[in-house]
């Protein structure tokens, strides 16, 4: 009975750890300056890589990116080509739509939150994104197919 109990505890622990490491789903981004919720990003997997698409901009649905053509931020992929490596996702890129700049990117979970690191070489900055359990995809929405933005 002890062996069964220990096996069950270890299996549940492994499942819980795996669930926490999963990054797919909806995340609320937080503005670094105001500390307020800024947008909702969907992290999704496509052909073994991970991407992040802005699905909602809170406060200004007509916000436009500082990239060629000034496209709407809603619908843009701002993270692309992340590869899973253990509990981290790395070797991708992230676009800051307000500046039009692209940085290296890696993400990982810390508890329920998602840590998003934009970097140039070894220098970088982390943001904490919060799980968004209230956003619902529109009725009949299909899984996204990545579209890398035009950035220069």
Phi and psi in radians as a Rosetta constraint file:
Dihedral C 1 N 2 CA 2 C 2 CIRCULARHARMONIC -1.092 0.35
Dihedral N 2 CA 2 C 2 N 3 CIRCULARHARMONIC -0.737 0.35
Dihedral C 2 N 3 CA 3 C 3 CIRCULARHARMONIC -1.078 0.35
Dihedral N 3 CA 3 C 3 N 4 CIRCULARHARMONIC -0.756 0.35
Dihedral C 3 N 4 CA 4 C 4 CIRCULARHARMONIC -1.076 0.35
Dihedral N 4 CA 4 C 4 N 5 CIRCULARHARMONIC -0.800 0.35
Dihedral C 4 N 5 CA 5 C 5 CIRCULARHARMONIC -1.061 0.35
Dihedral N 5 CA 5 C 5 N 6 CIRCULARHARMONIC -0.814 0.35
Dihedral C 5 N 6 CA 6 C 6 CIRCULARHARMONIC -1.121 0.35
Dihedral N 6 CA 6 C 6 N 7 CIRCULARHARMONIC -0.715 0.35
Dihedral C 6 N 7 CA 7 C 7 CIRCULARHARMONIC -1.089 0.35
Dihedral N 7 CA 7 C 7 N 8 CIRCULARHARMONIC -0.761 0.35
Dihedral C 7 N 8 CA 8 C 8 CIRCULARHARMONIC -1.108 0.35
Dihedral N 8 CA 8 C 8 N 9 CIRCULARHARMONIC -0.749 0.35
Dihedral C 8 N 9 CA 9 C 9 CIRCULARHARMONIC -1.096 0.35
Dihedral N 9 CA 9 C 9 N 10 CIRCULARHARMONIC -0.796 0.35
Dihedral C 9 N 10 CA 10 C 10 CIRCULARHARMONIC -1.107 0.35
Dihedral N 10 CA 10 C 10 N 11 CIRCULARHARMONIC -0.715 0.35
Dihedral C 10 N 11 CA 11 C 11 CIRCULARHARMONIC -1.142 0.35
Dihedral N 11 CA 11 C 11 N 12 CIRCULARHARMONIC -0.755 0.35
Dihedral C 11 N 12 CA 12 C 12 CIRCULARHARMONIC -1.131 0.35
Dihedral N 12 CA 12 C 12 N 13 CIRCULARHARMONIC -0.679 0.35
Dihedral C 12 N 13 CA 13 C 13 CIRCULARHARMONIC -1.090 0.35
Dihedral N 13 CA 13 C 13 N 14 CIRCULARHARMONIC -0.739 0.35
Dihedral C 13 N 14 CA 14 C 14 CIRCULARHARMONIC -1.134 0.35
Dihedral N 14 CA 14 C 14 N 15 CIRCULARHARMONIC -0.732 0.35
Dihedral C 14 N 15 CA 15 C 15 CIRCULARHARMONIC -1.123 0.35
Dihedral N 15 CA 15 C 15 N 16 CIRCULARHARMONIC -0.744 0.35
Dihedral C 15 N 16 CA 16 C 16 CIRCULARHARMONIC -1.103 0.35
Dihedral N 16 CA 16 C 16 N 17 CIRCULARHARMONIC -0.738 0.35
Dihedral C 16 N 17 CA 17 C 17 CIRCULARHARMONIC -1.105 0.35
Dihedral N 17 CA 17 C 17 N 18 CIRCULARHARMONIC -0.727 0.35
Dihedral C 17 N 18 CA 18 C 18 CIRCULARHARMONIC -1.144 0.35
Dihedral N 18 CA 18 C 18 N 19 CIRCULARHARMONIC -0.701 0.35
Dihedral C 18 N 19 CA 19 C 19 CIRCULARHARMONIC -1.126 0.35
Dihedral N 19 CA 19 C 19 N 20 CIRCULARHARMONIC -0.691 0.35
Dihedral C 19 N 20 CA 20 C 20 CIRCULARHARMONIC -1.199 0.35
Dihedral N 20 CA 20 C 20 N 21 CIRCULARHARMONIC -0.527 0.35
Dihedral C 20 N 21 CA 21 C 21 CIRCULARHARMONIC -1.329 0.35
Dihedral N 21 CA 21 C 21 N 22 CIRCULARHARMONIC -0.356 0.35
Dihedral C 21 N 22 CA 22 C 22 CIRCULARHARMONIC -1.146 0.35
Dihedral N 22 CA 22 C 22 N 23 CIRCULARHARMONIC 2.309 0.35
Dihedral C 22 N 23 CA 23 C 23 CIRCULARHARMONIC -1.920 0.35
Dihedral N 23 CA 23 C 23 N 24 CIRCULARHARMONIC -0.121 0.35
Dihedral C 23 N 24 CA 24 C 24 CIRCULARHARMONIC -1.232 0.35
Dihedral N 24 CA 24 C 24 N 25 CIRCULARHARMONIC 2.610 0.35
Dihedral C 24 N 25 CA 25 C 25 CIRCULARHARMONIC 2.247 0.35
Dihedral N 25 CA 25 C 25 N 26 CIRCULARHARMONIC -2.871 0.35
Dihedral C 25 N 26 CA 26 C 26 CIRCULARHARMONIC -1.814 0.35
Dihedral N 26 CA 26 C 26 N 27 CIRCULARHARMONIC 2.401 0.35
Dihedral C 26 N 27 CA 27 C 27 CIRCULARHARMONIC -2.322 0.35
Dihedral N 27 CA 27 C 27 N 28 CIRCULARHARMONIC 2.427 0.35
Dihedral C 27 N 28 CA 28 C 28 CIRCULARHARMONIC -1.636 0.35
Dihedral N 28 CA 28 C 28 N 29 CIRCULARHARMONIC 2.166 0.35
Dihedral C 28 N 29 CA 29 C 29 CIRCULARHARMONIC -1.511 0.35
Dihedral N 29 CA 29 C 29 N 30 CIRCULARHARMONIC 2.644 0.35
Dihedral C 29 N 30 CA 30 C 30 CIRCULARHARMONIC -2.058 0.35
Dihedral N 30 CA 30 C 30 N 31 CIRCULARHARMONIC 2.315 0.35
Dihedral C 30 N 31 CA 31 C 31 CIRCULARHARMONIC -1.189 0.35
Dihedral N 31 CA 31 C 31 N 32 CIRCULARHARMONIC 2.215 0.35
Dihedral C 31 N 32 CA 32 C 32 CIRCULARHARMONIC -1.077 0.35
Dihedral N 32 CA 32 C 32 N 33 CIRCULARHARMONIC -0.590 0.35
Dihedral C 32 N 33 CA 33 C 33 CIRCULARHARMONIC -1.478 0.35
Dihedral N 33 CA 33 C 33 N 34 CIRCULARHARMONIC -0.734 0.35
Dihedral C 33 N 34 CA 34 C 34 CIRCULARHARMONIC -1.688 0.35
Dihedral N 34 CA 34 C 34 N 35 CIRCULARHARMONIC -0.371 0.35
Dihedral C 34 N 35 CA 35 C 35 CIRCULARHARMONIC 1.343 0.35
Dihedral N 35 CA 35 C 35 N 36 CIRCULARHARMONIC 0.135 0.35
Dihedral C 35 N 36 CA 36 C 36 CIRCULARHARMONIC -1.711 0.35
Dihedral N 36 CA 36 C 36 N 37 CIRCULARHARMONIC 2.717 0.35
Dihedral C 36 N 37 CA 37 C 37 CIRCULARHARMONIC -1.045 0.35
Dihedral N 37 CA 37 C 37 N 38 CIRCULARHARMONIC 2.363 0.35
Dihedral C 37 N 38 CA 38 C 38 CIRCULARHARMONIC -2.003 0.35
Dihedral N 38 CA 38 C 38 N 39 CIRCULARHARMONIC -0.763 0.35
Dihedral C 38 N 39 CA 39 C 39 CIRCULARHARMONIC -2.740 0.35
Dihedral N 39 CA 39 C 39 N 40 CIRCULARHARMONIC 3.011 0.35
Dihedral C 39 N 40 CA 40 C 40 CIRCULARHARMONIC -2.076 0.35
Dihedral N 40 CA 40 C 40 N 41 CIRCULARHARMONIC 2.230 0.35
Dihedral C 40 N 41 CA 41 C 41 CIRCULARHARMONIC -2.055 0.35
Dihedral N 41 CA 41 C 41 N 42 CIRCULARHARMONIC 2.331 0.35
Dihedral C 41 N 42 CA 42 C 42 CIRCULARHARMONIC -1.681 0.35
Dihedral N 42 CA 42 C 42 N 43 CIRCULARHARMONIC 2.097 0.35
Dihedral C 42 N 43 CA 43 C 43 CIRCULARHARMONIC -1.617 0.35
Dihedral N 43 CA 43 C 43 N 44 CIRCULARHARMONIC 2.204 0.35
Dihedral C 43 N 44 CA 44 C 44 CIRCULARHARMONIC -2.425 0.35
Dihedral N 44 CA 44 C 44 N 45 CIRCULARHARMONIC 2.796 0.35
Dihedral C 44 N 45 CA 45 C 45 CIRCULARHARMONIC -1.828 0.35
Dihedral N 45 CA 45 C 45 N 46 CIRCULARHARMONIC 2.440 0.35
Dihedral C 45 N 46 CA 46 C 46 CIRCULARHARMONIC -2.548 0.35
Dihedral N 46 CA 46 C 46 N 47 CIRCULARHARMONIC 2.076 0.35
Dihedral C 46 N 47 CA 47 C 47 CIRCULARHARMONIC 0.854 0.35
Dihedral N 47 CA 47 C 47 N 48 CIRCULARHARMONIC 0.819 0.35
Dihedral C 47 N 48 CA 48 C 48 CIRCULARHARMONIC 1.449 0.35
Dihedral N 48 CA 48 C 48 N 49 CIRCULARHARMONIC -0.047 0.35
Dihedral C 48 N 49 CA 49 C 49 CIRCULARHARMONIC -2.067 0.35
Dihedral N 49 CA 49 C 49 N 50 CIRCULARHARMONIC 2.893 0.35
Dihedral C 49 N 50 CA 50 C 50 CIRCULARHARMONIC -2.063 0.35
Dihedral N 50 CA 50 C 50 N 51 CIRCULARHARMONIC 2.488 0.35
Dihedral C 50 N 51 CA 51 C 51 CIRCULARHARMONIC -2.356 0.35
Dihedral N 51 CA 51 C 51 N 52 CIRCULARHARMONIC 2.781 0.35
Dihedral C 51 N 52 CA 52 C 52 CIRCULARHARMONIC -2.285 0.35
Dihedral N 52 CA 52 C 52 N 53 CIRCULARHARMONIC 2.149 0.35
Dihedral C 52 N 53 CA 53 C 53 CIRCULARHARMONIC -2.051 0.35
Dihedral N 53 CA 53 C 53 N 54 CIRCULARHARMONIC 2.328 0.35
Dihedral C 53 N 54 CA 54 C 54 CIRCULARHARMONIC -1.277 0.35
Dihedral N 54 CA 54 C 54 N 55 CIRCULARHARMONIC 2.111 0.35
Dihedral C 54 N 55 CA 55 C 55 CIRCULARHARMONIC -1.892 0.35
Dihedral N 55 CA 55 C 55 N 56 CIRCULARHARMONIC -0.223 0.35
Dihedral C 55 N 56 CA 56 C 56 CIRCULARHARMONIC -2.757 0.35
Dihedral N 56 CA 56 C 56 N 57 CIRCULARHARMONIC 2.417 0.35
Dihedral C 56 N 57 CA 57 C 57 CIRCULARHARMONIC -1.966 0.35
Dihedral N 57 CA 57 C 57 N 58 CIRCULARHARMONIC 2.087 0.35
Dihedral C 57 N 58 CA 58 C 58 CIRCULARHARMONIC -1.434 0.35
Dihedral N 58 CA 58 C 58 N 59 CIRCULARHARMONIC 2.154 0.35
Dihedral C 58 N 59 CA 59 C 59 CIRCULARHARMONIC 1.714 0.35
Dihedral N 59 CA 59 C 59 N 60 CIRCULARHARMONIC -0.525 0.35
Dihedral C 59 N 60 CA 60 C 60 CIRCULARHARMONIC -2.583 0.35
Dihedral N 60 CA 60 C 60 N 61 CIRCULARHARMONIC 1.508 0.35
Dihedral C 60 N 61 CA 61 C 61 CIRCULARHARMONIC -1.131 0.35
Dihedral N 61 CA 61 C 61 N 62 CIRCULARHARMONIC -0.316 0.35
Dihedral C 61 N 62 CA 62 C 62 CIRCULARHARMONIC -1.749 0.35
Dihedral N 62 CA 62 C 62 N 63 CIRCULARHARMONIC 0.268 0.35
Dihedral C 62 N 63 CA 63 C 63 CIRCULARHARMONIC -1.059 0.35
Dihedral N 63 CA 63 C 63 N 64 CIRCULARHARMONIC 2.431 0.35
Dihedral C 63 N 64 CA 64 C 64 CIRCULARHARMONIC -2.059 0.35
Dihedral N 64 CA 64 C 64 N 65 CIRCULARHARMONIC 2.608 0.35
Dihedral C 64 N 65 CA 65 C 65 CIRCULARHARMONIC -1.427 0.35
Dihedral N 65 CA 65 C 65 N 66 CIRCULARHARMONIC 2.636 0.35
Dihedral C 65 N 66 CA 66 C 66 CIRCULARHARMONIC -1.552 0.35
Dihedral N 66 CA 66 C 66 N 67 CIRCULARHARMONIC 0.944 0.35
Dihedral C 66 N 67 CA 67 C 67 CIRCULARHARMONIC -2.191 0.35
Dihedral N 67 CA 67 C 67 N 68 CIRCULARHARMONIC 2.888 0.35
Dihedral C 67 N 68 CA 68 C 68 CIRCULARHARMONIC -0.881 0.35
Dihedral N 68 CA 68 C 68 N 69 CIRCULARHARMONIC 2.283 0.35
Dihedral C 68 N 69 CA 69 C 69 CIRCULARHARMONIC 1.527 0.35
Dihedral N 69 CA 69 C 69 N 70 CIRCULARHARMONIC -0.152 0.35
Dihedral C 69 N 70 CA 70 C 70 CIRCULARHARMONIC 0.771 0.35
Dihedral N 70 CA 70 C 70 N 71 CIRCULARHARMONIC 1.015 0.35
Dihedral C 70 N 71 CA 71 C 71 CIRCULARHARMONIC -1.210 0.35
Dihedral N 71 CA 71 C 71 N 72 CIRCULARHARMONIC 2.790 0.35
Dihedral C 71 N 72 CA 72 C 72 CIRCULARHARMONIC -1.031 0.35
Dihedral N 72 CA 72 C 72 N 73 CIRCULARHARMONIC 2.481 0.35
Dihedral C 72 N 73 CA 73 C 73 CIRCULARHARMONIC -1.250 0.35
Dihedral N 73 CA 73 C 73 N 74 CIRCULARHARMONIC -0.660 0.35
Dihedral C 73 N 74 CA 74 C 74 CIRCULARHARMONIC -1.071 0.35
Dihedral N 74 CA 74 C 74 N 75 CIRCULARHARMONIC 2.216 0.35
Dihedral C 74 N 75 CA 75 C 75 CIRCULARHARMONIC 1.705 0.35
Dihedral N 75 CA 75 C 75 N 76 CIRCULARHARMONIC -0.155 0.35
Dihedral C 75 N 76 CA 76 C 76 CIRCULARHARMONIC -1.431 0.35
Dihedral N 76 CA 76 C 76 N 77 CIRCULARHARMONIC 2.454 0.35
Dihedral C 76 N 77 CA 77 C 77 CIRCULARHARMONIC -1.424 0.35
Dihedral N 77 CA 77 C 77 N 78 CIRCULARHARMONIC 2.145 0.35
Dihedral C 77 N 78 CA 78 C 78 CIRCULARHARMONIC -1.912 0.35
Dihedral N 78 CA 78 C 78 N 79 CIRCULARHARMONIC -0.180 0.35
Dihedral C 78 N 79 CA 79 C 79 CIRCULARHARMONIC -2.240 0.35
Dihedral N 79 CA 79 C 79 N 80 CIRCULARHARMONIC 2.370 0.35
Dihedral C 79 N 80 CA 80 C 80 CIRCULARHARMONIC -2.616 0.35
Dihedral N 80 CA 80 C 80 N 81 CIRCULARHARMONIC 2.710 0.35
Dihedral C 80 N 81 CA 81 C 81 CIRCULARHARMONIC 1.142 0.35
Dihedral N 81 CA 81 C 81 N 82 CIRCULARHARMONIC 0.463 0.35
Dihedral C 81 N 82 CA 82 C 82 CIRCULARHARMONIC -1.242 0.35
Dihedral N 82 CA 82 C 82 N 83 CIRCULARHARMONIC 2.458 0.35
Dihedral C 82 N 83 CA 83 C 83 CIRCULARHARMONIC -2.047 0.35
Dihedral N 83 CA 83 C 83 N 84 CIRCULARHARMONIC 2.364 0.35
Dihedral C 83 N 84 CA 84 C 84 CIRCULARHARMONIC -1.277 0.35
Dihedral N 84 CA 84 C 84 N 85 CIRCULARHARMONIC 2.297 0.35
Dihedral C 84 N 85 CA 85 C 85 CIRCULARHARMONIC -2.418 0.35
Dihedral N 85 CA 85 C 85 N 86 CIRCULARHARMONIC 1.612 0.35
Dihedral C 85 N 86 CA 86 C 86 CIRCULARHARMONIC 1.206 0.35
Dihedral N 86 CA 86 C 86 N 87 CIRCULARHARMONIC -2.173 0.35
Dihedral C 86 N 87 CA 87 C 87 CIRCULARHARMONIC -1.633 0.35
Dihedral N 87 CA 87 C 87 N 88 CIRCULARHARMONIC 0.028 0.35
Dihedral C 87 N 88 CA 88 C 88 CIRCULARHARMONIC -1.959 0.35
Dihedral N 88 CA 88 C 88 N 89 CIRCULARHARMONIC 2.760 0.35
Dihedral C 88 N 89 CA 89 C 89 CIRCULARHARMONIC -2.173 0.35
Dihedral N 89 CA 89 C 89 N 90 CIRCULARHARMONIC 2.151 0.35
Dihedral C 89 N 90 CA 90 C 90 CIRCULARHARMONIC -2.480 0.35
Dihedral N 90 CA 90 C 90 N 91 CIRCULARHARMONIC -3.131 0.35
Dihedral C 90 N 91 CA 91 C 91 CIRCULARHARMONIC 1.115 0.35
Dihedral N 91 CA 91 C 91 N 92 CIRCULARHARMONIC 0.463 0.35
Dihedral C 91 N 92 CA 92 C 92 CIRCULARHARMONIC -1.855 0.35
Dihedral N 92 CA 92 C 92 N 93 CIRCULARHARMONIC -2.965 0.35
Dihedral C 92 N 93 CA 93 C 93 CIRCULARHARMONIC -2.307 0.35
Dihedral N 93 CA 93 C 93 N 94 CIRCULARHARMONIC 2.684 0.35
Dihedral C 93 N 94 CA 94 C 94 CIRCULARHARMONIC -2.347 0.35
Dihedral N 94 CA 94 C 94 N 95 CIRCULARHARMONIC 2.430 0.35
Dihedral C 94 N 95 CA 95 C 95 CIRCULARHARMONIC -1.823 0.35
Dihedral N 95 CA 95 C 95 N 96 CIRCULARHARMONIC 2.279 0.35
Dihedral C 95 N 96 CA 96 C 96 CIRCULARHARMONIC -1.565 0.35
Dihedral N 96 CA 96 C 96 N 97 CIRCULARHARMONIC 1.818 0.35
Dihedral C 96 N 97 CA 97 C 97 CIRCULARHARMONIC -1.142 0.35
Dihedral N 97 CA 97 C 97 N 98 CIRCULARHARMONIC -0.406 0.35
Dihedral C 97 N 98 CA 98 C 98 CIRCULARHARMONIC -1.370 0.35
Dihedral N 98 CA 98 C 98 N 99 CIRCULARHARMONIC -0.428 0.35
Dihedral C 98 N 99 CA 99 C 99 CIRCULARHARMONIC -1.886 0.35
Dihedral N 99 CA 99 C 99 N 100 CIRCULARHARMONIC -0.344 0.35
Dihedral C 99 N 100 CA 100 C 100 CIRCULARHARMONIC 1.398 0.35
Dihedral N 100 CA 100 C 100 N 101 CIRCULARHARMONIC 0.107 0.35
Dihedral C 100 N 101 CA 101 C 101 CIRCULARHARMONIC -1.542 0.35
Dihedral N 101 CA 101 C 101 N 102 CIRCULARHARMONIC 2.548 0.35
Dihedral C 101 N 102 CA 102 C 102 CIRCULARHARMONIC -1.974 0.35
Dihedral N 102 CA 102 C 102 N 103 CIRCULARHARMONIC 2.388 0.35
Dihedral C 102 N 103 CA 103 C 103 CIRCULARHARMONIC -2.238 0.35
Dihedral N 103 CA 103 C 103 N 104 CIRCULARHARMONIC 2.815 0.35
Dihedral C 103 N 104 CA 104 C 104 CIRCULARHARMONIC -1.127 0.35
Dihedral N 104 CA 104 C 104 N 105 CIRCULARHARMONIC 2.727 0.35
Dihedral C 104 N 105 CA 105 C 105 CIRCULARHARMONIC -2.495 0.35
Dihedral N 105 CA 105 C 105 N 106 CIRCULARHARMONIC 2.488 0.35
Dihedral C 105 N 106 CA 106 C 106 CIRCULARHARMONIC -2.516 0.35
Dihedral N 106 CA 106 C 106 N 107 CIRCULARHARMONIC 2.634 0.35
Dihedral C 106 N 107 CA 107 C 107 CIRCULARHARMONIC -2.412 0.35
Dihedral N 107 CA 107 C 107 N 108 CIRCULARHARMONIC 2.713 0.35
Dihedral C 107 N 108 CA 108 C 108 CIRCULARHARMONIC -2.807 0.35
Dihedral N 108 CA 108 C 108 N 109 CIRCULARHARMONIC 2.875 0.35
Dihedral C 108 N 109 CA 109 C 109 CIRCULARHARMONIC -1.626 0.35
Dihedral N 109 CA 109 C 109 N 110 CIRCULARHARMONIC 2.464 0.35
Dihedral C 109 N 110 CA 110 C 110 CIRCULARHARMONIC -2.245 0.35
Dihedral N 110 CA 110 C 110 N 111 CIRCULARHARMONIC 1.790 0.35
Dihedral C 110 N 111 CA 111 C 111 CIRCULARHARMONIC 1.138 0.35
Dihedral N 111 CA 111 C 111 N 112 CIRCULARHARMONIC -2.271 0.35
Dihedral C 111 N 112 CA 112 C 112 CIRCULARHARMONIC -1.468 0.35
Dihedral N 112 CA 112 C 112 N 113 CIRCULARHARMONIC -0.273 0.35
Dihedral C 112 N 113 CA 113 C 113 CIRCULARHARMONIC -1.537 0.35
Dihedral N 113 CA 113 C 113 N 114 CIRCULARHARMONIC 2.832 0.35
Dihedral C 113 N 114 CA 114 C 114 CIRCULARHARMONIC -1.944 0.35
Dihedral N 114 CA 114 C 114 N 115 CIRCULARHARMONIC 2.224 0.35
Dihedral C 114 N 115 CA 115 C 115 CIRCULARHARMONIC -1.730 0.35
Dihedral N 115 CA 115 C 115 N 116 CIRCULARHARMONIC 2.180 0.35
Dihedral C 115 N 116 CA 116 C 116 CIRCULARHARMONIC -2.011 0.35
Dihedral N 116 CA 116 C 116 N 117 CIRCULARHARMONIC 2.104 0.35
Dihedral C 116 N 117 CA 117 C 117 CIRCULARHARMONIC -1.984 0.35
Dihedral N 117 CA 117 C 117 N 118 CIRCULARHARMONIC 2.079 0.35
Dihedral C 117 N 118 CA 118 C 118 CIRCULARHARMONIC -1.703 0.35
Dihedral N 118 CA 118 C 118 N 119 CIRCULARHARMONIC 2.412 0.35
Dihedral C 118 N 119 CA 119 C 119 CIRCULARHARMONIC -2.620 0.35
Dihedral N 119 CA 119 C 119 N 120 CIRCULARHARMONIC 2.706 0.35
Dihedral C 119 N 120 CA 120 C 120 CIRCULARHARMONIC -2.155 0.35
Dihedral N 120 CA 120 C 120 N 121 CIRCULARHARMONIC 2.036 0.35
Dihedral C 120 N 121 CA 121 C 121 CIRCULARHARMONIC 0.972 0.35
Dihedral N 121 CA 121 C 121 N 122 CIRCULARHARMONIC -2.147 0.35
Dihedral C 121 N 122 CA 122 C 122 CIRCULARHARMONIC -1.687 0.35
Dihedral N 122 CA 122 C 122 N 123 CIRCULARHARMONIC -0.096 0.35
Dihedral C 122 N 123 CA 123 C 123 CIRCULARHARMONIC -1.559 0.35
Dihedral N 123 CA 123 C 123 N 124 CIRCULARHARMONIC 2.428 0.35
Dihedral C 123 N 124 CA 124 C 124 CIRCULARHARMONIC -2.880 0.35
Dihedral N 124 CA 124 C 124 N 125 CIRCULARHARMONIC 3.128 0.35
Dihedral C 124 N 125 CA 125 C 125 CIRCULARHARMONIC -2.468 0.35
Dihedral N 125 CA 125 C 125 N 126 CIRCULARHARMONIC 2.421 0.35
Dihedral C 125 N 126 CA 126 C 126 CIRCULARHARMONIC -1.744 0.35
Dihedral N 126 CA 126 C 126 N 127 CIRCULARHARMONIC 2.566 0.35
Dihedral C 126 N 127 CA 127 C 127 CIRCULARHARMONIC -2.188 0.35
Dihedral N 127 CA 127 C 127 N 128 CIRCULARHARMONIC 2.574 0.35
Dihedral C 127 N 128 CA 128 C 128 CIRCULARHARMONIC -1.821 0.35
Dihedral N 128 CA 128 C 128 N 129 CIRCULARHARMONIC 2.144 0.35
Dihedral C 128 N 129 CA 129 C 129 CIRCULARHARMONIC -1.848 0.35
Dihedral N 129 CA 129 C 129 N 130 CIRCULARHARMONIC 2.474 0.35
Dihedral C 129 N 130 CA 130 C 130 CIRCULARHARMONIC -1.770 0.35
Dihedral N 130 CA 130 C 130 N 131 CIRCULARHARMONIC 2.532 0.35
Dihedral C 130 N 131 CA 131 C 131 CIRCULARHARMONIC -1.084 0.35
Dihedral N 131 CA 131 C 131 N 132 CIRCULARHARMONIC 2.424 0.35
Dihedral C 131 N 132 CA 132 C 132 CIRCULARHARMONIC -1.998 0.35
Dihedral N 132 CA 132 C 132 N 133 CIRCULARHARMONIC 1.870 0.35
Dihedral C 132 N 133 CA 133 C 133 CIRCULARHARMONIC -1.737 0.35
Dihedral N 133 CA 133 C 133 N 134 CIRCULARHARMONIC -0.016 0.35
Dihedral C 133 N 134 CA 134 C 134 CIRCULARHARMONIC -1.756 0.35
Dihedral N 134 CA 134 C 134 N 135 CIRCULARHARMONIC -0.381 0.35
Dihedral C 134 N 135 CA 135 C 135 CIRCULARHARMONIC -1.221 0.35
Dihedral N 135 CA 135 C 135 N 136 CIRCULARHARMONIC 2.350 0.35
Dihedral C 135 N 136 CA 136 C 136 CIRCULARHARMONIC -2.140 0.35
Dihedral N 136 CA 136 C 136 N 137 CIRCULARHARMONIC 2.282 0.35
Dihedral C 136 N 137 CA 137 C 137 CIRCULARHARMONIC -1.113 0.35
Dihedral N 137 CA 137 C 137 N 138 CIRCULARHARMONIC 2.586 0.35
Dihedral C 137 N 138 CA 138 C 138 CIRCULARHARMONIC -1.012 0.35
Dihedral N 138 CA 138 C 138 N 139 CIRCULARHARMONIC 2.597 0.35
Dihedral C 138 N 139 CA 139 C 139 CIRCULARHARMONIC -0.927 0.35
Dihedral N 139 CA 139 C 139 N 140 CIRCULARHARMONIC 2.252 0.35
Dihedral C 139 N 140 CA 140 C 140 CIRCULARHARMONIC 1.384 0.35
Dihedral N 140 CA 140 C 140 N 141 CIRCULARHARMONIC 0.149 0.35
Dihedral C 140 N 141 CA 141 C 141 CIRCULARHARMONIC -1.113 0.35
Dihedral N 141 CA 141 C 141 N 142 CIRCULARHARMONIC 2.413 0.35
Dihedral C 141 N 142 CA 142 C 142 CIRCULARHARMONIC -1.653 0.35
Dihedral N 142 CA 142 C 142 N 143 CIRCULARHARMONIC 2.724 0.35
Dihedral C 142 N 143 CA 143 C 143 CIRCULARHARMONIC -1.018 0.35
Dihedral N 143 CA 143 C 143 N 144 CIRCULARHARMONIC 2.441 0.35
Dihedral C 143 N 144 CA 144 C 144 CIRCULARHARMONIC -1.141 0.35
Dihedral N 144 CA 144 C 144 N 145 CIRCULARHARMONIC 2.654 0.35
Dihedral C 144 N 145 CA 145 C 145 CIRCULARHARMONIC -2.003 0.35
Dihedral N 145 CA 145 C 145 N 146 CIRCULARHARMONIC 2.244 0.35
Dihedral C 145 N 146 CA 146 C 146 CIRCULARHARMONIC -1.030 0.35
Dihedral N 146 CA 146 C 146 N 147 CIRCULARHARMONIC 2.531 0.35
Dihedral C 146 N 147 CA 147 C 147 CIRCULARHARMONIC -2.460 0.35
Dihedral N 147 CA 147 C 147 N 148 CIRCULARHARMONIC 1.851 0.35
Dihedral C 147 N 148 CA 148 C 148 CIRCULARHARMONIC -1.199 0.35
Dihedral N 148 CA 148 C 148 N 149 CIRCULARHARMONIC 2.279 0.35
Dihedral C 148 N 149 CA 149 C 149 CIRCULARHARMONIC -1.249 0.35
Dihedral N 149 CA 149 C 149 N 150 CIRCULARHARMONIC 2.698 0.35
Dihedral C 149 N 150 CA 150 C 150 CIRCULARHARMONIC -1.424 0.35
Dihedral N 150 CA 150 C 150 N 151 CIRCULARHARMONIC 2.120 0.35
Dihedral C 150 N 151 CA 151 C 151 CIRCULARHARMONIC -2.079 0.35
Dihedral N 151 CA 151 C 151 N 152 CIRCULARHARMONIC -0.080 0.35
